[in-house]
Structures are given as structure tokens and as C-alpha cells.
């Protein structure tokens, strides 16, 4: 048997399938663990040597429905329920 093109035809068994948590095709079927996020472990898999990988799934990569308003609120000192003072024209 050659080690080139003909050998690739025999690779038909899938070891990984789609993960329920991260959506990547990294869930190992026999081990029942995701190689990417570590599912079913309650904590997400992340290492300091994978700085780029951490950045792909960290805060600020999604919609940020809550956090996107924080910079504006912080600038105002988190004040709420006040009305802006009227500007009086000087004659």
C-alpha cells in the first residue's frame, strides 16, 4: 500500500463531531469531551499558552448587550434618573 493519495480514501471514521457548547467540530465521540472548550466540564477550557485562542472567545467578542453601555455610564459616574439642566442664553 502506498502512503499517498490511495491511503486517504480509507479515512472514513469520524473521531470528532459538533460540540453542544462551542459549536466546533471538536467533540471527541469516544472520550465524550470537547477538545476546544472542554465540555462537559463546567469550566471552559483555556490555557495561558493559547493567548490567541483566549482572545477569540473572551469578553467583547459577542453582542455585549450589557457591557457596551458601560463606558458611557462610567463616564457619568453611574448617575440615573436626573434631568439635564437647561442652557440659558446670555444676552
N, CA, C and O atoms as a MOPAC input file, in Angstrom:
PM7 MOZYME 1SCF
protein

 N      0.84700 1    -1.18800 1     0.00000 1
 C      0.00000 1     0.00000 1     0.00000 1
 C      0.89100 1     1.25000 1     0.00000 1
 O      1.88300 1     1.32400 1     0.72500 1
 N      0.52600 1     2.19300 1    -0.80000 1
 C      1.30400 1     3.43700 1    -0.83400 1
 C      0.86200 1     4.35800 1     0.29700 1
 O     -0.21000 1     4.19000 1     0.87800 1
 N      1.71000 1     5.32700 1     0.58900 1
 C      1.40200 1     6.21800 1     1.70900 1
 C      0.80000 1     7.55500 1     1.25200 1
 O      0.70400 1     8.49400 1     2.04200 1
 N      0.41000 1     7.63600 1     0.01700 1
 C     -0.08000 1     8.90100 1    -0.51900 1
 C     -1.58300 1     8.94600 1    -0.70600 1
 O     -2.35200 1     8.69300 1     0.22200 1
 N     -1.98700 1     9.27400 1    -1.92500 1
 C     -3.39000 1     9.52700 1    -2.25000 1
 C     -4.29500 1     8.33100 1    -1.95800 1
 O     -5.40000 1     8.51800 1    -1.45000 1
 N     -3.87000 1     7.14500 1    -2.25700 1
 C     -4.72500 1     5.96900 1    -2.07300 1
 C     -5.03700 1     5.71700 1    -0.60500 1
 O     -6.11200 1     5.21300 1    -0.28100 1
 N     -4.12300 1     6.05600 1     0.27600 1
 C     -4.34300 1     5.84800 1     1.71000 1
 C     -5.43900 1     6.76700 1     2.26200 1
 O     -6.12100 1     6.41800 1     3.22600 1
 N     -5.59900 1     7.92600 1     1.65400 1
 C     -6.56900 1     8.89600 1     2.14700 1
 C     -8.00200 1     8.43500 1     1.92200 1
 O     -8.91100 1     8.93200 1     2.58700 1
 N     -8.22400 1     7.51800 1     1.02100 1
 C     -9.56100 1     7.00200 1     0.77500 1
 C    -10.07900 1     6.14800 1     1.91200 1
 O    -11.28700 1     5.93700 1     2.01600 1
 N     -9.20600 1     5.65400 1     2.76300 1
 C     -9.61400 1     4.78400 1     3.85400 1
 C     -9.97900 1     5.54400 1     5.12700 1
 O    -10.43000 1     4.94300 1     6.10300 1
 N     -9.78800 1     6.84500 1     5.12100 1
 C    -10.07900 1     7.63400 1     6.32200 1
 C    -11.56000 1     8.01600 1     6.32800 1
 O    -11.92100 1     9.11400 1     5.90600 1
 N    -12.40800 1     7.11300 1     6.80300 1
 C    -13.84400 1     7.36800 1     6.74700 1
 C    -14.52300 1     7.40300 1     8.11700 1
 O    -15.70300 1     7.74300 1     8.20900 1
 N    -13.79400 1     7.05800 1     9.18300 1
 C    -14.38800 1     7.08300 1    10.52000 1
 C    -14.15700 1     8.44100 1    11.18200 1
 O    -13.04100 1     8.96000 1    11.20700 1
 N    -15.23800 1     8.99700 1    11.71200 1
 C    -15.14800 1    10.31400 1    12.34800 1
 C    -14.86400 1    10.15100 1    13.83100 1
 O    -15.58900 1     9.44800 1    14.53600 1
 N    -13.80100 1    10.80600 1    14.30600 1
 C    -13.48100 1    10.77300 1    15.73000 1
 C    -14.13200 1    11.95100 1    16.45500 1
 O    -14.45800 1    11.84500 1    17.63800 1
 N    -14.32200 1    13.06400 1    15.75900 1
 C    -14.90100 1    14.26000 1    16.36000 1
 C    -16.22400 1    14.63100 1    15.68900 1
 O    -16.40800 1    14.43000 1    14.48900 1
 N    -17.13200 1    15.17400 1    16.48600 1
 C    -18.40600 1    15.67800 1    15.97300 1
 C    -18.67500 1    17.04500 1    16.59900 1
 O    -17.86600 1    17.52500 1    17.39300 1
 N    -19.79400 1    17.67600 1    16.25800 1
 C    -20.09400 1    19.03100 1    16.72100 1
 C    -20.33300 1    19.07500 1    18.23300 1
 O    -21.02700 1    18.22800 1    18.79500 1
 N    -19.74500 1    20.07600 1    18.86800 1
 C    -19.90100 1    20.26900 1    20.31100 1
 C    -21.17500 1    21.06900 1    20.58900 1
 O    -21.50700 1    22.00300 1    19.85900 1
 N    -21.87800 1    20.69000 1    21.65100 1
 C    -23.12200 1    21.37000 1    22.00300 1
 C    -22.87400 1    22.75700 1    22.56800 1
 O    -23.72500 1    23.63500 1    22.42500 1
 N    -21.73700 1    22.97700 1    23.20300 1
 C    -21.45700 1    24.24900 1    23.85900 1
 C    -20.78900 1    25.26500 1    22.92700 1
 O    -21.24600 1    26.40300 1    22.82200 1
 N    -19.70600 1    24.85600 1    22.25100 1
 C    -18.96000 1    25.83500 1    21.45300 1
 C    -19.29200 1    25.77300 1    19.96400 1
 O    -18.98100 1    26.70800 1    19.22600 1
 N    -19.92000 1    24.68500 1    19.51200 1
 C    -20.32800 1    24.58800 1    18.11100 1
 C    -19.23100 1    24.15500 1    17.16600 1
 O    -19.47400 1    24.02700 1    15.96600 1
 N    -18.02500 1    23.92400 1    17.67300 1
 C    -16.92800 1    23.47700 1    16.82000 1
 C    -16.98800 1    21.95900 1    16.65500 1
 O    -17.55000 1    21.26000 1    17.49800 1
 N    -16.41100 1    21.45700 1    15.57300 1
 C    -16.35100 1    20.00900 1    15.36100 1
 C    -15.14000 1    19.48700 1    16.13200 1
 O    -14.16300 1    19.03200 1    15.53700 1
 N    -15.21400 1    19.55900 1    17.45900 1
 C    -14.10100 1    19.20400 1    18.33400 1
 C    -14.50500 1    18.24300 1    19.44000 1
 O    -13.69100 1    17.91500 1    20.30300 1
 N    -15.74600 1    17.79000 1    19.42300 1
 C    -16.21700 1    16.89000 1    20.47600 1
 C    -15.81800 1    15.46500 1    20.12300 1
 O    -16.30700 1    14.89800 1    19.14600 1
 N    -14.91700 1    14.88300 1    20.93100 1
 C    -14.43400 1    13.52800 1    20.69000 1
 C    -15.50500 1    12.53400 1    21.12200 1
 O    -15.94500 1    12.54600 1    22.27100 1
 N    -15.92200 1    11.67300 1    20.19600 1
 C    -17.06200 1    10.80300 1    20.43600 1
 C    -16.74900 1     9.74900 1    21.49600 1
 O    -17.56100 1     9.53200 1    22.39500 1
 N    -15.59500 1     9.08900 1    21.41400 1
 C    -15.27100 1     8.03700 1    22.37300 1
 C    -14.90600 1     8.59400 1    23.74700 1
 O    -15.28700 1     8.02400 1    24.77000 1
 N    -14.17000 1     9.70600 1    23.77400 1
 C    -13.81000 1    10.32100 1    25.05400 1
 C    -14.97200 1    11.08000 1    25.67900 1
 O    -15.00800 1    11.27800 1    26.89300 1
 N    -15.92200 1    11.50400 1    24.85100 1
 C    -17.06100 1    12.34100 1    25.26500 1
 C    -16.60900 1    13.66000 1    25.88300 1
 O    -17.19900 1    14.13500 1    26.85300 1
 N    -15.57500 1    14.23700 1    25.32300 1
 C    -15.11200 1    15.56100 1    25.75700 1
 C    -14.76500 1    16.39400 1    24.53400 1
 O    -14.34500 1    15.87200 1    23.50100 1
 N    -14.94900 1    17.69600 1    24.67700 1
 C    -14.62400 1    18.60600 1    23.58100 1
 C    -13.16000 1    19.02400 1    23.68800 1
 O    -12.69500 1    19.41200 1    24.75900 1
 N    -12.44600 1    18.94200 1    22.58600 1
 C    -11.03000 1    19.31600 1    22.56500 1
 C    -10.84600 1    20.82400 1    22.61000 1
 O     -9.76600 1    21.30500 1    22.95100 1
 N    -11.89400 1    21.58000 1    22.26700 1
 C    -11.79600 1    23.02600 1    22.22000 1
 C    -12.23300 1    23.69800 1    23.52100 1
 O    -11.49200 1    24.50500 1    24.08200 1
 N    -13.43900 1    23.36600 1    24.00200 1
 C    -13.97000 1    24.06800 1    25.17900 1
 C    -13.97800 1    23.20700 1    26.44000 1
 O    -14.19100 1    23.73400 1    27.53200 1
 N    -13.75400 1    21.89800 1    26.31900 1
 C    -13.69500 1    21.02500 1    27.47700 1
 C    -15.03200 1    20.48600 1    27.94400 1
 O    -15.10400 1    19.84100 1    28.99000 1
 N    -16.10800 1    20.74000 1    27.17800 1
 C    -17.43400 1    20.21700 1    27.54100 1
 C    -17.34000 1    18.70700 1    27.68700 1
 O    -16.67600 1    18.08200 1    26.86100 1
 N    -17.95600 1    18.08000 1    28.67700 1
 C    -18.99100 1    18.51300 1    29.62800 1
 C    -18.46700 1    19.11100 1    30.92900 1
 O    -19.24000 1    19.26500 1    31.87400 1
 N    -17.20100 1    19.44900 1    31.01000 1
 C    -16.66600 1    20.10100 1    32.21100 1
 C    -17.35400 1    21.45500 1    32.40800 1
 O    -17.51300 1    22.20400 1    31.44400 1
 N    -17.76800 1    21.78400 1    33.64100 1
 C    -18.48200 1    23.05600 1    33.83800 1
 C    -17.63100 1    24.28800 1    33.54100 1
 O    -18.16100 1    25.33200 1    33.16100 1
 N    -16.30500 1    24.17000 1    33.71300 1
 C    -15.42000 1    25.29800 1    33.41400 1
 C    -14.95800 1    25.22100 1    31.96100 1
 O    -14.71200 1    24.13700 1    31.43000 1
 N    -14.84400 1    26.39000 1    31.32700 1
 C    -14.37400 1    26.44500 1    29.94600 1
 C    -12.87400 1    26.14400 1    29.90300 1
 O    -12.11900 1    26.58800 1    30.76800 1
 N    -12.45800 1    25.39500 1    28.90000 1
 C    -11.04800 1    25.04100 1    28.72600 1
 C    -10.30900 1    26.25000 1    28.18500 1
 O    -10.67600 1    26.78400 1    27.13900 1
 N     -9.25100 1    26.69600 1    28.89800 1
 C     -8.42800 1    27.81200 1    28.43600 1
 C     -7.06600 1    27.74400 1    29.09200 1
 O     -6.94800 1    27.43500 1    30.27800 1
 N     -6.04000 1    28.03600 1    28.31100 1
 C     -4.66400 1    27.98700 1    28.79000 1
 C     -3.95400 1    29.28400 1    28.45700 1
 O     -4.27300 1    29.94300 1    27.46800 1
 N     -2.98500 1    29.64700 1    29.29500 1
 C     -2.24300 1    30.88500 1    29.06900 1
 C     -1.34000 1    30.80500 1    27.84700 1
 O     -0.98600 1    31.83200 1    27.26800 1
 N     -0.96200 1    29.57800 1    27.44600 1
 C     -0.12000 1    29.45700 1    26.25600 1
 C     -0.93600 1    29.68000 1    24.98800 1
 O     -0.36000 1    29.87300 1    23.91700 1
 N     -2.25100 1    29.65800 1    25.08500 1
 C     -3.11000 1    29.91200 1    23.92400 1
 C     -3.71000 1    31.29600 1    23.99000 1
 O     -4.92700 1    31.44100 1    24.10400 1
 N     -2.87700 1    32.31300 1    23.91900 1
 C     -3.34700 1    33.69700 1    24.06500 1
 C     -4.31100 1    34.08600 1    22.95300 1
 O     -5.29800 1    34.78000 1    23.20000 1
 N     -4.03300 1    33.64500 1    21.73300 1
 C     -4.90600 1    33.96800 1    20.60700 1
 C     -6.26600 1    33.29100 1    20.76300 1
 O     -7.30300 1    33.88100 1    20.46100 1
 N     -6.24800 1    32.05700 1    21.23400 1
 C     -7.49500 1    31.31100 1    21.42600 1
 C     -8.34300 1    31.94500 1    22.52000 1
 O     -9.57100 1    31.95500 1    22.42900 1
 N     -7.68900 1    32.47600 1    23.56200 1
 C     -8.41400 1    33.15400 1    24.63600 1
 C     -9.10900 1    34.39600 1    24.09000 1
 O    -10.24700 1    34.69500 1    24.45400 1
 N     -8.41800 1    35.10700 1    23.22000 1
 C     -8.97800 1    36.32900 1    22.64900 1
 C    -10.16300 1    36.09000 1    21.73800 1
 O    -10.98700 1    36.98300 1    21.54300 1
 N    -10.25800 1    34.89600 1    21.18000 1
 C    -11.35600 1    34.59100 1    20.27000 1
 C    -12.67800 1    34.39500 1    20.99100 1
 O    -13.74500 1    34.59200 1    20.40900 1
 N    -12.60700 1    34.00400 1    22.27100 1
 C    -13.85500 1    33.72400 1    22.97600 1
 C    -14.02300 1    34.52700 1    24.25500 1
 O    -14.84000 1    34.17000 1    25.10400 1
 N    -13.26300 1    35.60500 1    24.40800 1
 C    -13.32300 1    36.39300 1    25.63100 1
 C    -14.38700 1    37.47900 1    25.53300 1
 O    -15.09500 1    37.58800 1    24.53200 1
 N    -14.48600 1    38.27200 1    26.58000 1
 C    -15.43800 1    39.37600 1    26.64500 1
 C    -15.16500 1    40.37200 1    25.51800 1
 O    -14.01700 1    40.74200 1    25.27300 1
 N    -16.21000 1    40.79400 1    24.84800 1
 C    -16.06300 1    41.75400 1    23.75000 1
 C    -16.08600 1    41.12000 1    22.38200 1
 O    -15.93100 1    41.82000 1    21.38100 1
 N    -16.27500 1    39.80800 1    22.30700 1
 C    -16.32100 1    39.13800 1    21.00600 1
 C    -17.74700 1    38.86200 1    20.55800 1
 O    -17.97500 1    38.47600 1    19.41200 1
 N    -18.70500 1    39.05700 1    21.45100 1
 C    -20.10400 1    38.81100 1    21.11100 1
 C    -20.87500 1    40.11200 1    20.96900 1
 O    -20.31300 1    41.13800 1    20.58800 1
 N    -22.17200 1    40.06400 1    21.28000 1
 C    -23.02500 1    41.24100 1    21.14400 1
 C    -22.77900 1    42.27400 1    22.22600 1
 O    -22.95300 1    43.46800 1    21.98600 1
 N    -22.38100 1    41.84300 1    23.40600 1
 C    -22.14800 1    42.71800 1    24.56100 1
 C    -23.39300 1    43.54900 1    24.87700 1
 O    -23.31500 1    44.77400 1    24.97000 1
 N    -24.54700 1    42.88100 1    25.04400 1
 C    -25.81100 1    43.56900 1    25.26900 1
 C    -25.76800 1    44.45000 1    26.52000 1
 O    -26.43100 1    45.48600 1    26.56700 1
 N    -25.00200 1    44.05200 1    27.52200 1
 C    -24.90700 1    44.82800 1    28.76000 1
 C    -23.65900 1    45.70700 1    28.76700 1
 O    -23.72600 1    46.89100 1    29.09700 1
 N    -22.51400 1    45.11500 1    28.39900 1
 C    -21.23300 1    45.79500 1    28.55800 1
 C    -21.02400 1    46.96300 1    27.60200 1
 O    -20.21600 1    47.84500 1    27.89400 1
 N    -21.73000 1    47.00000 1    26.46300 1
 C    -21.46300 1    48.06900 1    25.50200 1
 C    -21.92200 1    49.44100 1    25.99300 1
 O    -21.49100 1    50.46500 1    25.46300 1
 N    -22.79200 1    49.46600 1    26.99700 1
 C    -23.25700 1    50.73900 1    27.55400 1
 C    -22.44000 1    51.17700 1    28.75800 1
 O    -22.61900 1    52.29400 1    29.24400 1
 N    -21.55300 1    50.33100 1    29.24900 1
 C    -20.84100 1    50.60000 1    30.48900 1
 C    -19.89500 1    51.79300 1    30.40200 1
 O    -19.78200 1    52.55200 1    31.36500 1
 N    -19.21100 1    51.97900 1    29.26900 1
 C    -18.25200 1    53.09100 1    29.16900 1
 C    -18.96100 1    54.43100 1    29.30900 1
 O    -18.45500 1    55.34500 1    29.96000 1
 N    -20.14200 1    54.54300 1    28.68900 1
 C    -20.91700 1    55.78700 1    28.77000 1
 C    -21.42500 1    56.01600 1    30.19000 1
 O    -21.35500 1    57.13300 1    30.70300 1
 N    -21.93300 1    54.96600 1    30.82300 1
 C    -22.43700 1    55.08100 1    32.19100 1
 C    -21.30900 1    55.41500 1    33.17100 1
 O    -21.50200 1    56.19800 1    34.10200 1
 N    -20.13300 1    54.82000 1    32.95900 1
 C    -18.98200 1    55.07800 1    33.81400 1
 C    -18.54200 1    56.53800 1    33.72200 1
 O    -18.14900 1    57.14900 1    34.71600 1
 N    -18.61800 1    57.08300 1    32.50700 1
 C    -18.22900 1    58.46700 1    32.27600 1
 C    -19.12100 1    59.42500 1    33.07200 1
 O    -18.66700 1    60.48100 1    33.51300 1
 N    -20.39900 1    59.04700 1    33.25200 1
 C    -21.34500 1    59.86800 1    34.00700 1
 C    -21.34000 1    59.56700 1    35.49600 1
 O    -22.11300 1    60.15900 1    36.24900 1
 N    -20.48300 1    58.65800 1    35.92900 1
 C    -20.45700 1    58.28500 1    37.33800 1
 C    -21.65200 1    57.44800 1    37.74400 1
 O    -22.05300 1    57.46500 1    38.90800 1
 N    -22.22800 1    56.71300 1    36.79900 1
 C    -23.37700 1    55.82700 1    37.02300 1
 C    -24.58100 1    56.55300 1    37.61000 1
 O    -25.34100 1    55.97100 1    38.38400 1
 N    -24.76100 1    57.83600 1    37.24100 1
 C    -25.93200 1    58.56200 1    37.72600 1
 C    -27.15600 1    58.15100 1    36.91700 1
 O    -27.05300 1    57.84000 1    35.73100 1
 N    -28.31600 1    58.15300 1    37.57300 1
 C    -29.55900 1    57.75700 1    36.91500 1
 C    -30.70100 1    58.62800 1    37.41000 1
 O    -30.66700 1    59.13400 1    38.53200 1
 N    -31.71000 1    58.80100 1    36.56900 1
 C    -32.93400 1    59.48600 1    36.97100 1
 C    -32.80500 1    60.97900 1    37.14500 1
 O    -33.60100 1    61.56900 1    37.87600 1
 N    -31.84100 1    61.61900 1    36.51000 1
 C    -31.69400 1    63.07300 1    36.61300 1
 C    -31.96400 1    63.69700 1    35.25300 1
 O    -31.84400 1    63.04200 1    34.21700 1
 N    -32.32700 1    64.96100 1    35.27400 1
 C    -32.62500 1    65.69900 1    34.05200 1
 C    -31.47800 1    66.67900 1    33.78900 1
 O    -30.93900 1    67.27100 1    34.72300 1
 N    -31.11900 1    66.84300 1    32.55100 1
 C    -30.06900 1    67.78500 1    32.20100 1
 C    -30.55200 1    69.21200 1    32.42600 1
 O    -31.71000 1    69.52700 1    32.15300 1
 N    -29.65200 1    70.09200 1    32.93200 1
 C    -30.02100 1    71.48300 1    33.19100 1
 C    -30.16200 1    72.23900 1    31.87100 1
 O    -29.42100 1    72.01300 1    30.91500 1
 N    -31.15700 1    73.15900 1    31.85700 1
 C    -31.40100 1    73.94000 1    30.63700 1
 C    -30.28600 1    74.95000 1    30.44200 1
 O    -29.80300 1    75.55800 1    31.39700 1
 N    -29.88400 1    75.11900 1    29.18400 1
 C    -28.84700 1    76.09500 1    28.86000 1
 C    -29.53400 1    77.47000 1    28.72000 1
 O    -30.45900 1    77.61900 1    27.92200 1
 N    -29.08200 1    78.46800 1    29.49200 1
 C    -29.67400 1    79.80000 1    29.44700 1
 C    -28.81700 1    80.68000 1    28.54000 1
 O    -27.60500 1    80.79400 1    28.72200 1
 N    -29.48000 1    81.30400 1    27.55200 1
 C    -28.75900 1    82.19400 1    26.62300 1
 C    -28.33000 1    83.46100 1    27.35100 1
 O    -29.12600 1    84.05900 1    28.07500 1
 N    -27.10200 1    83.86800 1    27.16800 1
 C    -26.62700 1    85.10500 1    27.78100 1
 C    -26.79300 1    86.23600 1    26.77400 1
 O    -26.34400 1    86.12200 1    25.63300 1
 N    -27.44700 1    87.34500 1    27.19400 1
 C    -27.75100 1    88.45800 1    26.28900 1
 C    -26.63000 1    89.42400 1    26.14400 1
 O    -26.75200 1    90.40700 1    25.41300 1

